[in-house]
């Protein structure tokens, strides 16, 4: 199954759970998209996809300002499971395709 789509996600951060919407678009093995939360929308490109696994870098708007995140994960059916390497540690991400 393709990773493409829009997902309602929960990011489990050191500051508590954060809700967001993640959109993934692929063209061959290239991945781009956006993350939108209450602080705004952040577009990204330069990611990669291999089957149901994905990886991308992003600058995300958060309650403490814009931060860099390296996000990697997979899609199983309509469920997204990922982790984000953040300046303050690692955050787990879970979501469902909407």
C-alpha distances in whole Angstrom, upper triangle without the diagonal:
4,7,9,11,14,14,18,19,22,23,25,28,32,33,31,28,27,24,22,20,17,16,13,13,12,14,14,14,16,15,17,18,20,21,24,26,29,31,29,26,25,23,22,21,21,18,15,12,11,8,6,10,12,16,19,22,24,27,27,29,31,34,35,35,32,30,28,25,23,19,17,14,10,8,8,7,9,11,12,14,16,20,22,25,28,32,33,30,27,25,22,19,17,16,14,12,15
4,5,8,12,13,16,17,20,22,24,27,30,31,30,27,25,23,20,18,15,13,10,10,9,11,11,11,13,11,14,14,17,18,21,24,27,28,26,23,22,20,18,17,18,15,13,9,10,7,6,9,10,14,16,19,21,24,24,27,28,32,33,32,29,28,26,23,20,17,15,13,10,8,9,9,10,12,11,14,15,19,20,23,26,30,31,29,25,24,21,18,17,15,14,11,14
4,6,9,10,14,14,17,18,21,23,27,28,26,23,22,19,17,14,11,10,7,8,8,11,12,11,12,9,11,11,14,15,18,20,24,25,23,20,19,17,15,15,15,12,11,8,9,8,6,7,8,11,13,16,17,20,20,23,24,28,29,28,25,24,22,19,17,14,12,10,8,6,9,9,9,10,9,11,12,15,17,20,22,26,27,25,22,20,18,15,14,12,11,9,12
4,7,9,13,14,18,19,22,24,28,29,27,24,22,19,16,13,10,7,5,5,6,10,11,12,11,9,10,9,12,14,16,19,23,24,21,18,17,15,14,14,15,13,12,10,12,11,9,11,10,13,13,17,17,20,20,22,24,27,29,28,25,24,22,20,18,15,14,13,11,9,12,12,10,12,11,14,15,18,19,22,24,27,28,27,24,22,20,17,16,13,12,9,11
4,7,10,12,16,18,21,23,27,27,25,22,20,17,14,10,8,6,5,7,9,13,15,15,14,11,11,9,11,12,14,17,20,21,19,16,16,15,15,15,17,15,15,13,15,14,12,13,13,15,15,18,17,20,19,21,23,26,28,27,24,24,22,20,19,16,16,14,13,10,13,12,9,11,11,14,15,18,19,22,24,27,28,27,24,21,19,16,14,12,10,7,8
4,7,9,13,15,19,21,25,24,23,19,17,13,11,7,6,4,6,9,12,16,18,18,17,13,12,9,9,10,11,13,16,18,16,14,14,13,14,16,18,16,17,15,18,17,15,15,14,16,15,17,16,18,17,18,20,23,25,24,22,22,21,19,19,16,16,15,14,12,14,13,10,11,10,14,14,17,18,21,22,26,26,25,23,20,18,14,13,10,8,6,6
4,6,10,12,15,18,22,21,19,16,14,11,8,6,5,6,8,12,14,18,20,19,18,15,14,11,11,10,10,12,15,17,16,14,15,15,15,17,19,17,17,16,18,17,14,15,14,15,15,17,16,18,16,18,18,21,23,23,21,21,20,18,18,14,15,13,12,10,12,12,9,8,8,11,12,15,16,19,20,24,24,23,20,17,15,11,9,6,5,4,5
4,7,10,13,16,20,19,17,13,11,8,6,5,7,9,12,15,18,22,24,23,22,18,17,14,12,10,10,10,13,16,15,14,15,16,17,19,22,19,20,19,22,21,17,18,17,18,17,19,17,18,16,17,17,19,22,22,20,20,20,18,19,16,16,15,15,13,15,14,11,10,9,12,13,15,16,19,20,23,23,22,19,16,14,10,8,5,6,6,7
4,6,10,12,16,16,14,10,8,6,5,6,7,10,12,16,19,22,24,23,21,18,17,14,12,10,10,10,13,15,15,14,15,16,16,19,21,18,19,19,21,20,17,16,15,16,16,17,15,17,14,15,15,17,19,19,18,18,18,15,16,13,14,12,13,12,14,15,12,10,8,9,10,12,12,16,17,20,20,19,16,12,10,7,6,4,7,9,10
4,6,9,13,13,10,6,6,5,6,9,10,14,16,19,22,26,27,25,24,20,19,17,15,12,12,10,13,15,15,15,16,18,18,21,23,20,22,21,23,23,19,18,17,17,17,18,16,17,14,15,13,15,17,18,18,17,17,15,16,13,15,14,15,15,16,17,15,12,10,10,10,11,12,15,15,18,17,16,14,10,8,6,6,6,9,12,13
4,6,10,10,8,6,5,6,8,10,11,14,16,20,22,26,27,25,23,20,19,17,15,11,12,11,13,14,15,15,15,17,17,20,21,19,20,20,23,23,20,18,16,16,15,15,14,14,12,13,11,13,15,16,15,14,14,12,13,11,13,13,15,16,18,19,17,14,11,10,9,9,9,12,11,15,13,13,10,6,6,5,7,9,12,15,16
4,7,8,6,4,6,9,11,14,15,18,20,23,25,29,30,28,26,23,22,20,18,15,16,14,15,16,18,18,18,20,20,23,24,22,23,23,25,25,22,20,19,18,18,18,17,17,14,15,13,14,15,17,17,15,16,13,15,13,15,14,17,18,19,21,19,16,14,12,11,9,10,12,11,14,12,11,9,5,5,6,8,11,15,18,19
4,5,5,6,7,10,12,15,16,20,21,25,27,30,31,29,27,24,23,21,19,15,16,14,15,15,17,18,17,20,20,23,24,22,24,24,26,27,24,22,20,19,18,17,16,15,13,13,10,11,12,14,14,12,14,12,14,13,15,16,19,20,22,25,23,19,17,15,13,10,9,10,9,11,9,9,8,5,7,9,12,14,18,21,22
4,6,8,10,14,16,19,20,23,25,28,30,33,34,32,30,27,26,24,22,19,19,17,17,17,20,21,20,23,23,26,26,25,27,27,29,30,27,25,23,21,21,19,18,17,15,15,12,12,11,14,15,13,15,14,16,16,18,19,22,24,26,28,26,23,20,18,16,13,12,12,10,11,8,8,8,7,10,12,15,18,22,24,26
4,7,8,12,15,18,19,23,25,29,31,34,36,33,31,28,27,24,22,18,18,15,15,15,18,19,19,23,23,26,27,26,28,29,31,32,29,27,25,23,22,21,19,17,14,14,10,9,9,13,14,13,16,15,18,18,20,21,24,25,27,29,27,24,21,20,18,15,14,14,12,13,10,11,12,10,12,14,16,18,22,25,25
4,6,10,13,17,18,22,24,28,30,34,35,33,31,28,26,24,21,18,17,14,14,15,18,20,20,23,24,27,28,26,28,28,30,31,28,26,24,23,23,21,20,19,16,15,12,11,12,15,17,16,18,16,19,18,20,20,23,23,25,27,24,21,19,18,17,15,14,16,14,15,13,13,13,10,11,12,14,16,19,22,23
4,7,10,13,15,19,21,25,27,31,32,30,29,25,24,22,19,15,15,12,13,14,16,18,18,21,22,25,26,24,26,26,28,28,25,23,22,21,21,20,18,18,15,14,12,12,14,16,17,16,18,16,18,16,18,18,20,20,22,23,21,18,16,15,14,13,13,15,14,16,14,14,13,9,10,9,11,12,16,18,19
4,7,10,12,16,18,22,25,28,30,28,27,23,21,19,16,12,11,8,9,11,13,14,15,18,19,22,24,22,24,24,27,27,24,22,21,20,19,18,16,15,12,11,9,10,12,14,14,14,16,14,17,15,17,17,19,20,22,23,20,17,15,15,14,13,13,15,14,16,15,15,14,10,11,9,11,12,15,17,17
4,7,10,14,16,20,23,27,29,27,25,22,20,17,14,10,9,7,8,11,12,13,14,17,18,21,23,22,24,23,26,26,23,22,20,20,19,19,16,16,13,12,11,12,15,16,16,16,17,16,18,16,18,17,18,18,20,21,17,15,14,14,14,14,14,17,16,19,18,18,16,13,12,10,10,10,12,14,14
4,7,10,13,17,20,23,26,24,22,18,16,13,10,7,6,4,8,10,10,10,11,13,15,18,20,19,21,21,24,24,21,20,18,17,16,16,14,14,11,11,11,13,16,15,15,15,16,14,16,14,16,16,17,17,19,20,16,15,13,14,14,14,14,17,16,19,19,19,17,14,13,10,10,9,11,12,12
4,7,10,13,17,20,23,22,20,16,14,11,8,6,5,6,10,12,11,9,11,12,13,16,19,17,19,19,22,22,19,18,16,17,15,16,14,15,12,13,13,16,19,18,17,17,17,15,17,14,16,15,16,15,17,18,14,13,12,14,14,15,15,18,18,21,22,21,19,16,15,11,11,9,10,10,9
4,7,10,13,17,19,18,16,12,11,7,6,5,7,9,13,14,12,10,10,10,11,13,15,14,15,15,18,18,16,15,13,13,12,13,11,13,11,13,14,18,20,19,16,16,16,14,14,11,13,13,13,12,16,16,13,12,10,12,12,13,13,16,17,20,21,20,18,15,14,11,11,9,10,9,10
4,7,10,14,16,16,14,10,8,5,5,6,9,12,15,16,14,11,10,9,10,12,14,13,14,14,17,17,15,15,12,13,12,14,12,15,13,15,17,21,23,21,19,19,18,16,16,13,14,14,14,13,16,16,13,13,11,14,14,16,16,19,20,23,24,23,21,18,17,14,14,11,11,9,10
4,7,10,13,12,10,7,6,5,7,9,12,15,19,19,17,13,12,10,9,10,12,10,10,10,13,13,12,12,9,11,10,13,12,15,15,18,20,23,25,23,20,19,18,16,15,12,12,12,12,11,14,15,13,13,11,13,13,15,15,18,20,23,25,24,21,19,18,14,14,12,12,10,12
4,7,10,10,8,6,5,5,9,12,15,18,22,22,19,15,14,11,10,9,11,10,10,10,13,13,13,13,11,12,11,14,14,17,17,20,23,26,28,26,22,22,20,18,17,15,15,15,14,13,16,16,15,16,14,17,16,18,18,21,22,26,28,27,24,22,21,18,18,16,16,13,14
4,6,7,6,4,6,8,12,15,18,21,25,25,22,19,17,14,12,10,11,9,8,7,10,11,11,12,10,11,11,14,16,19,20,23,25,29,30,28,25,24,21,19,17,15,15,14,14,13,16,17,16,17,15,18,17,19,19,22,24,27,29,28,25,24,22,20,20,18,18,15,17
4,6,5,7,8,11,15,18,21,25,28,28,25,21,19,16,14,11,11,10,9,9,11,12,14,14,12,14,14,17,18,21,23,26,28,32,33,30,27,26,23,22,20,18,17,18,17,17,19,20,19,21,19,21,20,22,22,24,26,29,32,30,28,27,26,23,23,22,21,19,20
4,6,8,11,14,18,21,24,27,31,31,28,24,22,19,16,13,12,11,9,8,9,10,13,13,12,14,15,18,20,23,25,28,30,34,35,33,29,28,25,23,20,19,17,17,16,17,19,20,20,21,20,21,21,23,23,25,27,30,33,31,28,28,26,24,24,23,23,20,22
4,7,10,13,17,19,23,26,30,29,27,24,21,18,15,12,10,8,5,5,6,9,11,10,9,10,12,15,17,21,23,26,28,32,33,31,27,25,22,20,17,16,14,15,14,15,18,19,20,20,18,19,18,20,20,22,24,27,29,28,25,25,24,22,22,22,22,20,23
4,7,10,14,17,20,24,27,26,24,20,18,14,11,8,7,6,5,6,9,12,13,12,9,10,10,12,14,18,20,23,26,30,30,28,24,23,20,18,15,14,14,15,15,16,19,20,20,21,18,19,18,19,19,20,22,25,28,26,24,24,23,21,22,21,22,20,22
4,7,10,13,17,20,23,23,20,17,14,11,9,6,6,4,5,6,10,12,12,11,8,8,7,10,12,15,17,20,22,26,27,25,21,20,17,15,13,12,12,13,13,14,17,19,18,18,15,16,15,16,16,18,20,23,25,24,21,21,20,18,19,18,18,17,19
4,7,10,14,17,21,20,17,13,11,8,6,4,6,6,8,10,13,15,15,14,10,10,8,10,10,13,14,17,20,24,24,22,19,18,16,14,13,12,13,14,15,15,19,20,19,19,16,17,16,17,16,18,19,22,24,24,21,20,20,18,19,18,18,16,18
4,7,10,14,17,17,14,10,9,6,5,7,10,9,11,12,16,17,16,15,12,11,9,11,10,12,12,15,18,21,22,20,17,17,15,14,14,12,14,15,15,15,19,19,17,17,15,17,15,17,16,18,19,22,24,23,21,19,19,16,17,15,16,14,15
4,6,10,13,13,10,7,5,4,6,9,12,11,14,15,19,20,18,17,14,13,11,11,9,10,9,12,14,18,19,17,14,15,14,13,14,12,14,15,16,16,20,21,18,18,15,17,15,16,15,17,17,20,22,22,20,18,18,15,16,15,16,14,15
4,7,10,10,8,6,5,6,8,11,14,13,16,17,20,21,19,18,15,14,11,11,9,9,7,9,11,14,16,15,12,13,13,11,13,11,14,15,16,16,20,20,18,17,14,15,14,14,13,15,15,18,19,19,17,15,15,12,14,12,14,14,14
4,7,8,6,4,6,9,11,15,18,17,20,20,24,24,22,21,18,17,15,15,12,11,9,9,10,13,16,14,13,14,15,14,16,15,17,18,19,19,22,22,19,18,16,17,16,17,15,18,17,19,20,21,19,17,17,14,15,14,15,15,14
4,5,5,6,9,12,14,18,21,20,22,23,26,27,24,23,20,20,17,17,13,12,9,8,8,10,13,13,12,13,15,15,17,16,19,19,21,21,23,24,20,19,17,18,17,17,15,18,16,19,19,20,18,16,16,14,15,14,16,16,15
4,6,8,11,15,17,21,24,23,26,27,30,31,28,27,24,23,21,20,16,15,11,9,8,9,13,12,13,15,17,17,20,19,22,23,24,24,27,27,24,22,20,21,20,20,18,21,19,20,20,21,21,18,19,17,18,17,18,19,18
4,7,9,13,16,20,22,22,25,27,30,31,29,27,24,23,20,18,15,12,9,6,6,7,10,9,9,12,15,16,19,19,22,23,25,25,28,29,26,24,22,22,21,20,18,19,17,18,19,20,20,18,19,18,19,19,21,21,21
4,7,10,13,17,20,20,24,25,28,29,27,26,23,21,19,17,13,11,9,6,9,11,13,11,10,13,15,16,18,18,21,23,24,24,27,28,25,24,21,22,21,20,18,20,18,20,20,22,21,19,20,18,20,19,20,20,19
4,7,10,14,17,17,20,22,25,26,24,23,20,19,16,15,11,10,8,7,10,13,15,13,11,13,14,14,17,16,19,20,22,22,25,26,23,22,19,21,19,19,17,19,18,20,21,22,21,19,20,17,19,17,19,18,18
4,7,10,14,14,17,19,23,24,23,21,18,16,13,11,8,7,6,7,10,14,15,12,9,11,11,11,14,14,17,18,20,21,24,25,23,22,19,20,18,17,15,17,15,17,19,20,19,18,19,17,18,18,19,19,19
4,7,11,11,15,17,20,22,21,19,16,14,11,10,8,8,9,11,14,18,19,16,12,13,12,12,14,13,16,18,19,20,23,24,22,21,19,20,18,18,16,18,17,19,21,22,21,19,20,18,19,18,20,18,19
4,7,8,11,14,17,20,19,17,13,11,8,7,6,8,9,12,15,19,20,17,13,13,11,11,11,11,13,16,17,18,22,23,22,21,18,19,16,16,14,16,16,18,21,21,19,18,19,17,19,18,20,19,20
4,6,9,12,15,18,18,16,12,10,7,8,8,11,13,16,19,23,23,20,17,16,13,13,12,12,14,16,17,18,22,24,22,22,19,20,17,18,16,17,18,20,23,22,21,20,21,19,21,20,21,20,21
4,7,10,14,17,17,15,11,9,6,7,9,12,15,18,21,25,25,22,18,17,14,13,11,12,13,15,17,19,22,24,23,23,19,20,17,17,16,16,18,20,23,22,21,21,21,20,22,22,23,22,24
4,7,10,13,13,11,7,5,4,7,9,13,15,18,21,24,24,22,19,17,14,12,10,9,9,12,13,15,19,21,20,19,16,16,14,14,13,15,16,19,22,21,19,18,18,17,19,19,20,19,21
4,7,10,11,8,6,5,6,10,13,16,18,22,24,27,28,26,22,20,17,15,12,11,9,11,12,14,17,19,19,18,16,16,14,15,15,16,19,22,24,22,20,20,19,18,19,19,20,19,22
4,6,7,6,4,7,9,13,15,19,20,24,25,29,29,28,25,23,20,17,14,12,10,10,9,11,14,16,16,16,14,14,13,15,16,18,21,24,26,24,21,20,19,17,18,17,18,17,20
4,6,5,6,9,12,16,18,22,23,27,28,32,32,31,28,26,23,20,16,14,11,11,9,11,13,15,17,16,15,15,14,16,18,20,23,26,28,25,22,22,20,19,19,19,19,18,22
4,6,8,11,15,18,21,24,25,28,30,33,34,33,30,28,25,22,19,16,13,11,9,9,11,12,14,15,13,14,15,18,19,22,25,28,30,27,24,23,21,19,19,18,18,17,20
4,7,11,14,17,19,23,23,26,27,31,32,31,28,26,23,20,17,14,11,9,5,5,7,9,11,11,10,11,12,15,17,20,23,26,27,25,21,20,18,16,15,14,14,13,17
4,7,11,14,17,20,21,24,25,28,29,28,25,23,20,17,14,11,8,6,4,7,9,12,13,12,10,10,9,12,14,16,19,23,24,22,18,17,15,14,14,14,15,15,18
4,7,11,13,17,17,21,22,26,26,25,22,20,17,14,11,8,6,5,6,8,12,14,14,13,10,10,9,11,12,14,17,20,22,20,17,16,15,13,14,14,15,15,18
4,7,10,14,15,19,20,24,24,22,19,17,14,11,7,6,4,7,9,12,15,18,17,16,12,12,9,10,10,11,14,17,19,17,15,15,14,13,15,15,17,17,20
4,7,10,12,16,18,21,21,20,16,14,11,8,6,5,7,9,12,14,18,20,19,18,14,14,11,11,10,11,13,16,18,17,15,15,15,14,16,16,18,18,20
4,7,10,13,15,19,18,17,13,11,7,6,5,6,9,12,15,17,21,23,22,20,17,16,13,12,9,10,11,13,16,15,14,14,15,14,17,18,20,20,22
4,6,10,12,16,16,13,10,8,6,5,6,8,11,14,17,18,22,24,22,21,17,17,14,13,10,10,10,12,15,15,14,14,15,14,17,17,20,20,21
4,7,9,13,12,10,6,5,4,6,9,11,14,17,20,22,25,27,25,23,20,19,16,15,11,12,10,11,14,15,15,15,17,16,19,19,22,22,23
4,6,10,10,8,5,5,6,7,10,11,15,17,20,21,24,26,23,22,18,18,15,14,11,12,10,12,13,15,14,13,15,14,17,17,20,20,21
4,7,8,6,4,7,9,10,14,15,18,20,23,24,27,28,25,24,21,21,18,17,14,15,12,13,14,16,16,15,17,16,18,19,21,22,22
4,5,5,6,7,10,11,15,15,19,20,23,24,27,29,26,24,21,20,18,16,13,14,11,12,12,14,15,13,15,15,17,18,21,22,23
4,6,8,10,13,14,18,19,22,24,26,27,30,31,28,26,23,23,21,19,16,17,14,14,13,16,16,15,17,17,20,20,23,25,25
4,7,8,12,14,17,19,22,24,27,29,31,33,31,28,25,24,22,19,16,16,12,11,11,14,16,15,18,18,21,23,26,27,28
4,6,10,12,16,18,22,24,27,28,31,33,30,28,25,24,22,20,16,16,13,12,13,16,17,16,19,19,22,23,26,27,27
4,7,10,13,15,19,21,24,26,29,31,29,27,23,23,20,18,14,14,11,11,13,15,16,16,18,18,21,22,25,25,26
4,7,10,12,16,19,22,24,28,30,27,25,22,21,17,15,11,10,7,7,10,12,13,13,16,16,19,21,24,25,26
4,7,10,13,17,20,22,26,28,26,24,20,19,16,13,9,8,6,7,10,11,12,12,15,15,19,20,23,24,25
4,6,10,13,16,19,22,25,23,21,17,15,12,10,6,5,5,8,10,10,9,10,12,12,15,17,20,21,23
4,7,10,14,17,20,23,22,19,16,14,10,8,5,5,7,10,12,11,10,10,12,12,15,17,20,21,23
4,7,10,13,16,19,18,16,12,10,7,6,4,6,9,12,14,12,10,9,10,9,12,13,16,17,20
4,7,11,14,17,16,14,10,9,5,6,7,9,12,15,17,14,11,11,10,10,12,13,16,17,20
4,7,10,13,13,11,7,6,4,6,9,11,15,18,19,16,13,12,10,9,10,11,13,14,17
4,7,10,10,8,6,6,6,10,12,15,18,22,23,20,16,15,12,11,10,11,12,12,16
4,6,7,6,5,6,9,12,15,18,21,25,25,23,19,17,14,12,10,9,9,9,13
4,6,5,6,8,11,15,18,21,24,28,28,25,21,19,16,14,11,11,10,10,14
4,6,8,11,14,18,21,24,27,30,31,28,24,22,19,16,13,11,9,9,12
4,7,10,13,17,19,23,25,29,29,27,23,20,17,14,11,8,6,5,8
4,7,10,14,16,20,22,26,26,23,20,17,14,11,8,6,5,6,10
4,7,10,13,16,19,22,22,20,17,14,11,8,6,5,6,8,11
4,7,10,14,16,20,20,17,14,11,8,6,5,7,9,11,15
4,7,10,13,17,17,14,10,9,6,5,6,9,12,14,17
4,7,9,13,13,10,7,6,4,5,9,11,15,17,20
4,6,10,10,8,6,5,6,7,11,13,17,18,21
4,7,8,6,5,7,9,11,14,17,21,22,25
4,5,5,6,7,11,12,16,18,22,24,26
4,6,8,10,14,16,20,22,26,27,29
4,7,9,13,15,19,22,25,27,29
4,7,10,13,17,20,24,26,28
4,7,10,13,17,20,23,25
4,6,10,13,17,19,22
4,7,10,14,17,19
4,7,10,13,16
4,7,10,13
4,7,9
4,6
4
